[in-house]
Amino acid sequence: MSVGQRAVKAADGFYDRIRHPDARTAAGGGAVARGFDALRGHKYCLLVTYRRSGEAVATPVWFALDDAGRLYVRTEAGAGKVKRVRRDARALVGPASARGKPLGPLAEGRARVLAPEEEQRAERVLQSNYGLGRRLYEGLSGPLGVNTVYLEVTSSDVA
């Protein structure tokens, strides 16, 4: 296990311990919003993905929306949410605090892992939403040997 992978594992454990308890209850509450408009103006969203058992798992993430309303997230390639999205595209998203406290309604979406040739578009959208802080944070993943992927979530309400 590389230094970066050990750092990611340690950070994941820390984030799990500080996650707001309402994140778990929101995940089971079902979707009430139509589209992703409730996310505008927020820096974090609660991304809910599903285990094989059907259990919802809520994770607060940095995200960005493009002009077409597609949501993008960059995450560690081996993260549980990536494995869950590869198996089941169902997702819920809604505005949240950095700890995952829901700040608005959740909306239904369909998630997928982007192909490498699609990643540049997703990165441009994320860069436009965040400043220097994100670039510094994300810049550590390369030198530490952390492989990342991009997720795209589209609203179930978009025809």
Secondary structure, 3 states (H helix, E strand, C coil): CCHHHHHHHHHHHHHHHHCCHHHHHHHCCCCCECCCHHHCCCCEEEEEEECCCCCEEEEEEECEECCCCCEEEEEECCCHHHHHHHHCCEEEEEEECCCCCECCCCEEEEEEECCHHHHHHHHHHHHHHCCHHHHHHHHCCCCCCCCEEEEEEEECCCC
